[in-house]
């Protein structure tokens, strides 16, 4: 009997793991590019981050950086939209630390919006 730790993979399972690893590597390269673009090409950084938000990606970086960018641009509606998605994603992924942060930031953004009305 094989231990779970040393379970042999079928060729299909192995290929799936390789594909998943390649996707993660590609995604992190995109996120790194977005982070670097924030200083020189903010529009491109927003496009990259938004592409991750649009599919409710599991990576926290877009949900942490994009609301900051939108706050600086005084685009409170976009900030709230991204933070609402962040709360949903962090709940789904059981990411308690980032969930608490996103929820607090969402409350603060909603209060700012309310004051603007």
DOPAKE-972387 format. One record per residue: residue number from 1; residue in one letter; x, y, z of N, C-alpha, C in turn. Coordinates in steps of 0.1 Angstrom, whole numbers. Example, Ala and Ser with C-alpha at 12.3 -4.5 7.8 and 13.67 -1.06 7.14 Angstrom:
<rs>
@nr 1 rest A nc1 132 nc2 -57 nc3 78 cac1 123 cac2 -45 cac3 78 cc1 132 cc2 -33 cc3 78
@nr 2 rest S nc1 128 nc2 -22 nc3 71 cac1 137 cac2 -11 cac3 71 cc1 129 cc2 0 cc3 79
</rs>
This chain:
<rs>
@nr 1 rest X nc1 8 nc2 -12 nc3 0 cac1 0 cac2 0 cac3 0 cc1 9 cc2 12 cc3 0
@nr 2 rest X nc1 6 nc2 22 nc3 -9 cac1 14 cac2 34 cac3 -10 cc1 9 cc2 44 cc3 -1
@nr 3 rest X nc1 18 nc2 51 nc3 5 cac1 14 cac2 63 cac3 13 cc1 10 cc2 74 cc3 4
@nr 4 rest X nc1 1 nc2 83 nc3 9 cac1 -4 cac2 94 cac3 1 cc1 8 cc2 103 cc3 -3
@nr 5 rest X nc1 18 nc2 104 nc3 6 cac1 29 cac2 112 cac3 3 cc1 37 cc2 108 cc3 -9
@nr 6 rest X nc1 37 nc2 95 nc3 -11 cac1 45 cac2 89 cac3 -22 cc1 36 cc2 83 cc3 -33
@nr 7 rest X nc1 24 nc2 88 nc3 -35 cac1 15 cac2 82 cac3 -45 cc1 20 cc2 85 cc3 -59
@nr 8 rest X nc1 20 nc2 74 nc3 -67 cac1 24 cac2 76 cac3 -81 cc1 13 cc2 82 cc3 -89
@nr 9 rest X nc1 17 nc2 91 nc3 -97 cac1 7 cac2 98 cac3 -106 cc1 6 cc2 92 cc3 -119
@nr 10 rest X nc1 -6 nc2 92 nc3 -125 cac1 -7 cac2 88 cac3 -139 cc1 -1 cc2 98 cc3 -148
@nr 11 rest X nc1 1 nc2 95 nc3 -160 cac1 6 cac2 105 cac3 -169 cc1 -3 cc2 117 cc3 -171
@nr 12 rest X nc1 -16 nc2 115 nc3 -170 cac1 -26 cac2 126 cac3 -171 cc1 -25 cc2 135 cc3 -159
@nr 13 rest X nc1 -24 nc2 129 nc3 -147 cac1 -23 cac2 137 cac3 -135 cc1 -10 cc2 145 cc3 -135
@nr 14 rest X nc1 1 nc2 138 nc3 -139 cac1 14 cac2 145 cac3 -140 cc1 13 cc2 157 cc3 -149
@nr 15 rest X nc1 7 nc2 155 nc3 -161 cac1 6 cac2 166 cac3 -171 cc1 -3 cc2 177 cc3 -165
@nr 16 rest X nc1 -13 nc2 174 nc3 -158 cac1 -22 cac2 184 cac3 -151 cc1 -14 cc2 192 cc3 -141
@nr 17 rest X nc1 -5 nc2 186 nc3 -133 cac1 3 cac2 193 cac3 -124 cc1 13 cc2 202 cc3 -131
@nr 18 rest X nc1 19 nc2 197 nc3 -142 cac1 28 cac2 206 cac3 -150 cc1 21 cc2 218 cc3 -155
@nr 19 rest X nc1 9 nc2 215 nc3 -161 cac1 1 cac2 226 cac3 -167 cc1 -3 cc2 237 cc3 -156
@nr 20 rest X nc1 -7 nc2 232 nc3 -144 cac1 -10 cac2 241 cac3 -133 cc1 2 cc2 249 cc3 -129
@nr 21 rest X nc1 13 nc2 243 nc3 -128 cac1 26 cac2 250 cac3 -125 cc1 29 cc2 261 cc3 -135
@nr 22 rest X nc1 27 nc2 257 nc3 -148 cac1 30 cac2 267 cac3 -158 cc1 21 cc2 279 cc3 -158
@nr 23 rest X nc1 8 nc2 276 nc3 -154 cac1 -2 cac2 287 cac3 -153 cc1 2 cc2 296 cc3 -141
@nr 24 rest X nc1 6 nc2 290 nc3 -130 cac1 10 cac2 298 cac3 -119 cc1 22 cc2 307 cc3 -122
@nr 25 rest X nc1 31 nc2 301 nc3 -129 cac1 44 cac2 308 cac3 -132 cc1 40 cc2 320 cc3 -142
@nr 26 rest X nc1 32 nc2 317 nc3 -151 cac1 27 cac2 328 cac3 -161 cc1 20 cc2 339 cc3 -153
@nr 27 rest X nc1 11 nc2 335 nc3 -144 cac1 3 cac2 345 cac3 -136 cc1 13 cc2 354 cc3 -128
@nr 28 rest X nc1 23 nc2 348 nc3 -121 cac1 32 cac2 355 cac3 -113 cc1 40 cc2 365 cc3 -121
@nr 29 rest X nc1 44 nc2 361 nc3 -133 cac1 51 cac2 370 cac3 -142 cc1 43 cc2 382 cc3 -145
@nr 30 rest X nc1 30 nc2 380 nc3 -148 cac1 21 cac2 391 cac3 -151 cc1 19 cc2 400 cc3 -139
@nr 31 rest X nc1 18 nc2 394 nc3 -127 cac1 16 cac2 402 cac3 -115 cc1 29 cc2 410 cc3 -112
@nr 32 rest X nc1 40 nc2 404 nc3 -115 cac1 53 cac2 411 cac3 -113 cc1 54 cc2 423 cc3 -123
@nr 33 rest X nc1 49 nc2 421 nc3 -135 cac1 49 cac2 431 cac3 -145 cc1 40 cc2 443 cc3 -141
@nr 34 rest X nc1 28 nc2 439 nc3 -136 cac1 19 cac2 449 cac3 -131 cc1 25 cc2 458 cc3 -120
@nr 35 rest X nc1 31 nc2 451 nc3 -111 cac1 38 cac2 458 cac3 -100 cc1 48 cc2 468 cc3 -105
@nr 36 rest X nc1 56 nc2 464 nc3 -115 cac1 66 cac2 472 cac3 -121 cc1 60 cc2 484 cc3 -129
@nr 37 rest X nc1 49 nc2 481 nc3 -135 cac1 42 cac2 491 cac3 -144 cc1 36 cc2 502 cc3 -136
@nr 38 rest X nc1 34 nc2 500 nc3 -123 cac1 27 cac2 510 cac3 -115 cc1 34 cc2 523 cc3 -115
@nr 39 rest X nc1 47 nc2 523 nc3 -116 cac1 55 cac2 536 cac3 -116 cc1 55 cc2 543 cc3 -130
@nr 40 rest X nc1 56 nc2 535 nc3 -141 cac1 58 cac2 540 cac3 -154 cc1 46 cc2 540 cc3 -163
@nr 41 rest X nc1 37 nc2 530 nc3 -161 cac1 26 cac2 528 cac3 -170 cc1 14 cc2 523 cc3 -162
@nr 42 rest X nc1 8 nc2 532 nc3 -155 cac1 -2 cac2 529 cac3 -145 cc1 -14 cc2 523 cc3 -152
@nr 43 rest X nc1 -17 nc2 528 nc3 -164 cac1 -29 cac2 523 cac3 -172 cc1 -27 cc2 508 cc3 -175
@nr 44 rest X nc1 -15 nc2 504 nc3 -178 cac1 -12 cac2 490 cac3 -181 cc1 -13 cc2 481 cc3 -168
@nr 45 rest X nc1 -8 nc2 487 nc3 -157 cac1 -9 cac2 480 cac3 -144 cc1 -23 cc2 477 cc3 -141
@nr 46 rest X nc1 -32 nc2 487 nc3 -143 cac1 -46 cac2 486 cac3 -140 cc1 -52 cc2 475 cc3 -149
@nr 47 rest X nc1 -49 nc2 475 nc3 -161 cac1 -54 cac2 465 cac3 -171 cc1 -50 cc2 450 cc3 -166
@nr 48 rest X nc1 -38 nc2 449 nc3 -162 cac1 -33 cac2 436 cac3 -157 cc1 -40 cc2 431 cc3 -145
@nr 49 rest X nc1 -41 nc2 440 nc3 -135 cac1 -48 cac2 437 cac3 -122 cc1 -62 cc2 434 cc3 -125
@nr 50 rest X nc1 -69 nc2 442 nc3 -133 cac1 -83 cac2 440 cac3 -136 cc1 -85 cc2 427 cc3 -143
@nr 51 rest X nc1 -76 nc2 422 nc3 -151 cac1 -78 cac2 409 cac3 -158 cc1 -78 cc2 398 cc3 -147
@nr 52 rest X nc1 -71 nc2 399 nc3 -136 cac1 -72 cac2 389 cac3 -125 cc1 -85 cc2 391 cc3 -117
@nr 53 rest X nc1 -89 nc2 403 nc3 -115 cac1 -101 cac2 406 cac3 -107 cc1 -113 cc2 400 cc3 -115
@nr 54 rest X nc1 -113 nc2 402 nc3 -128 cac1 -124 cac2 398 cac3 -137 cc1 -127 cc2 383 cc3 -136
@nr 55 rest X nc1 -117 nc2 375 nc3 -133 cac1 -119 cac2 360 cac3 -132 cc1 -118 cc2 355 cc3 -117
@nr 56 rest X nc1 -119 nc2 365 nc3 -108 cac1 -118 cac2 362 cac3 -94 cc1 -106 cc2 353 cc3 -91
@nr 57 rest X nc1 -95 nc2 357 nc3 -96 cac1 -82 cac2 349 cac3 -94 cc1 -79 cc2 348 cc3 -79
@nr 58 rest X nc1 -72 nc2 337 nc3 -76 cac1 -69 cac2 334 cac3 -62 cc1 -57 cc2 343 cc3 -56
@nr 59 rest X nc1 -50 nc2 350 nc3 -64 cac1 -39 cac2 357 cac3 -59 cc1 -43 cc2 370 cc3 -52
@nr 60 rest X nc1 -38 nc2 373 nc3 -40 cac1 -42 cac2 385 cac3 -33 cc1 -37 cc2 398 cc3 -39
@nr 61 rest X nc1 -26 nc2 398 nc3 -46 cac1 -19 cac2 411 cac3 -50 cc1 -29 cc2 420 cc3 -58
@nr 62 rest X nc1 -36 nc2 416 nc3 -68 cac1 -45 cac2 426 cac3 -74 cc1 -55 cc2 432 cc3 -65
@nr 63 rest X nc1 -60 nc2 425 nc3 -56 cac1 -70 cac2 430 cac3 -46 cc1 -64 cc2 439 cc3 -36
@nr 64 rest X nc1 -51 nc2 438 nc3 -34 cac1 -45 cac2 447 cac3 -24 cc1 -40 cc2 460 cc3 -31
@nr 65 rest X nc1 -35 nc2 459 nc3 -43 cac1 -29 cac2 470 cac3 -50 cc1 -40 cc2 479 cc3 -57
@nr 66 rest X nc1 -49 nc2 473 nc3 -64 cac1 -58 cac2 480 cac3 -73 cc1 -67 cc2 490 cc3 -65
@nr 67 rest X nc1 -72 nc2 486 nc3 -53 cac1 -80 cac2 496 cac3 -45 cc1 -71 cc2 508 cc3 -41
@nr 68 rest X nc1 -59 nc2 506 nc3 -39 cac1 -50 cac2 518 cac3 -35 cc1 -49 cc2 527 cc3 -47
@nr 69 rest X nc1 -47 nc2 521 nc3 -59 cac1 -46 cac2 529 cac3 -71 cc1 -59 cc2 537 cc3 -73
@nr 70 rest X nc1 -70 nc2 530 nc3 -72 cac1 -83 cac2 537 cac3 -74 cc1 -85 cc2 548 cc3 -64
@nr 71 rest X nc1 -81 nc2 546 nc3 -51 cac1 -82 cac2 556 cac3 -41 cc1 -74 cc2 568 cc3 -45
@nr 72 rest X nc1 -62 nc2 566 nc3 -50 cac1 -54 cac2 578 cac3 -54 cc1 -60 cc2 585 cc3 -65
@nr 73 rest X nc1 -67 nc2 578 nc3 -74 cac1 -74 cac2 584 cac3 -86 cc1 -88 cc2 590 cc3 -82
@nr 74 rest X nc1 -91 nc2 588 nc3 -70 cac1 -104 cac2 592 cac3 -65 cc1 -116 cc2 585 cc3 -72
@nr 75 rest X nc1 -113 nc2 573 nc3 -76 cac1 -124 cac2 565 cac3 -82 cc1 -129 cc2 555 cc3 -72
@nr 76 rest X nc1 -137 nc2 560 nc3 -63 cac1 -142 cac2 553 cac3 -52 cc1 -151 cc2 541 cc3 -56
@nr 77 rest X nc1 -159 nc2 543 nc3 -67 cac1 -168 cac2 532 cac3 -71 cc1 -160 cc2 520 cc3 -76
@nr 78 rest X nc1 -149 nc2 522 nc3 -83 cac1 -140 cac2 511 cac3 -87 cc1 -133 cc2 505 cc3 -75
@nr 79 rest X nc1 -129 nc2 513 nc3 -66 cac1 -123 cac2 508 cac3 -53 cc1 -132 cc2 498 cc3 -46
@nr 80 rest X nc1 -145 nc2 503 nc3 -45 cac1 -155 cac2 494 cac3 -38 cc1 -157 cc2 482 cc3 -45
@nr 81 rest X nc1 -159 nc2 482 nc3 -59 cac1 -161 cac2 471 cac3 -67 cc1 -150 cc2 460 cc3 -65
@nr 82 rest X nc1 -138 nc2 465 nc3 -65 cac1 -126 cac2 455 cac3 -64 cc1 -126 cc2 450 cc3 -50
@nr 83 rest X nc1 -129 nc2 458 nc3 -40 cac1 -129 cac2 453 cac3 -26 cc1 -140 cc2 443 cc3 -24
@nr 84 rest X nc1 -151 nc2 445 nc3 -30 cac1 -162 cac2 435 cac3 -29 cc1 -158 cc2 422 cc3 -35
@nr 85 rest X nc1 -152 nc2 423 nc3 -46 cac1 -147 cac2 410 cac3 -52 cc1 -136 cc2 404 cc3 -43
@nr 86 rest X nc1 -128 nc2 412 nc3 -37 cac1 -117 cac2 407 cac3 -28 cc1 -123 cc2 399 cc3 -17
@nr 87 rest X nc1 -133 nc2 405 nc3 -10 cac1 -140 cac2 399 cac3 1 cc1 -146 cc2 385 cc3 -3
@nr 88 rest X nc1 -152 nc2 385 nc3 -15 cac1 -158 cac2 372 cac3 -20 cc1 -147 cc2 362 cc3 -22
@nr 89 rest X nc1 -136 nc2 366 nc3 -29 cac1 -125 cac2 357 cac3 -32 cc1 -119 cc2 352 cc3 -19
@nr 90 rest X nc1 -116 nc2 361 nc3 -10 cac1 -109 cac2 357 cac3 3 cc1 -118 cc2 348 cc3 11
@nr 91 rest X nc1 -131 nc2 350 nc3 11 cac1 -140 cac2 341 cac3 18 cc1 -140 cc2 327 cc3 11
@nr 92 rest X nc1 -141 nc2 327 nc3 -2 cac1 -140 cac2 314 cac3 -9 cc1 -128 cc2 306 cc3 -6
@nr 93 rest X nc1 -116 nc2 314 nc3 -6 cac1 -103 cac2 307 cac3 -4 cc1 -99 cc2 306 cc3 11
@nr 94 rest X nc1 -108 nc2 310 nc3 20 cac1 -106 cac2 309 cac3 34 cc1 -93 cc2 316 cc3 38
@nr 95 rest X nc1 -91 nc2 327 nc3 32 cac1 -79 cac2 336 cac3 35 cc1 -83 cc2 346 cc3 46
@nr 96 rest X nc1 -82 nc2 342 nc3 58 cac1 -88 cac2 350 cac3 69 cc1 -80 cc2 364 cc3 71
@nr 97 rest X nc1 -67 nc2 363 nc3 69 cac1 -59 cac2 376 cac3 71 cc1 -63 cc2 386 cc3 61
@nr 98 rest X nc1 -63 nc2 382 nc3 48 cac1 -66 cac2 392 cac3 37 cc1 -81 cc2 395 cc3 37
@nr 99 rest X nc1 -89 nc2 386 nc3 42 cac1 -104 cac2 389 cac3 43 cc1 -106 cc2 400 cc3 53
@nr 100 rest X nc1 -100 nc2 399 nc3 64 cac1 -102 cac2 410 cac3 74 cc1 -97 cc2 423 cc3 69
@nr 101 rest X nc1 -86 nc2 423 nc3 63 cac1 -81 cac2 436 cac3 57 cc1 -90 cc2 442 cc3 46
@nr 102 rest X nc1 -94 nc2 433 nc3 37 cac1 -103 cac2 438 cac3 26 cc1 -116 cc2 443 cc3 32
@nr 103 rest X nc1 -122 nc2 436 nc3 41 cac1 -135 cac2 440 cac3 47 cc1 -133 cc2 453 cc3 54
@nr 104 rest X nc1 -123 nc2 455 nc3 61 cac1 -121 cac2 468 cac3 68 cc1 -119 cc2 479 cc3 58
@nr 105 rest X nc1 -111 nc2 477 nc3 47 cac1 -109 cac2 487 cac3 37 cc1 -122 cc2 490 cc3 29
@nr 106 rest X nc1 -130 nc2 479 nc3 27 cac1 -143 cac2 481 cac3 21 cc1 -152 cc2 490 cc3 29
@nr 107 rest X nc1 -153 nc2 487 nc3 42 cac1 -161 cac2 496 cac3 51 cc1 -157 cc2 510 cc3 50
@nr 108 rest X nc1 -144 nc2 513 nc3 51 cac1 -138 cac2 526 cac3 50 cc1 -142 cc2 533 cc3 37
@nr 109 rest X nc1 -141 nc2 526 nc3 26 cac1 -144 cac2 531 cac3 13 cc1 -159 cc2 535 cc3 12
@nr 110 rest X nc1 -167 nc2 526 nc3 17 cac1 -182 cac2 529 cac3 17 cc1 -185 cc2 541 cc3 25
@nr 111 rest X nc1 -178 nc2 543 nc3 36 cac1 -180 cac2 555 cac3 44 cc1 -176 cc2 568 cc3 37
@nr 112 rest X nc1 -165 nc2 567 nc3 29 cac1 -160 cac2 578 cac3 21 cc1 -171 cc2 581 cc3 11
@nr 113 rest X nc1 -176 nc2 571 nc3 4 cac1 -186 cac2 573 cac3 -6 cc1 -199 cc2 579 cc3 0
@nr 114 rest X nc1 -203 nc2 575 nc3 11 cac1 -214 cac2 580 cac3 18 cc1 -213 cc2 595 cc3 21
@nr 115 rest X nc1 -201 nc2 599 nc3 25 cac1 -198 cac2 613 cac3 28 cc1 -198 cc2 622 cc3 16
@nr 116 rest X nc1 -195 nc2 616 nc3 4 cac1 -195 cac2 623 cac3 -8 cc1 -209 cc2 626 cc3 -13
@nr 117 rest X nc1 -219 nc2 619 nc3 -8 cac1 -233 cac2 621 cac3 -13 cc1 -239 cc2 632 cc3 -7
</rs>
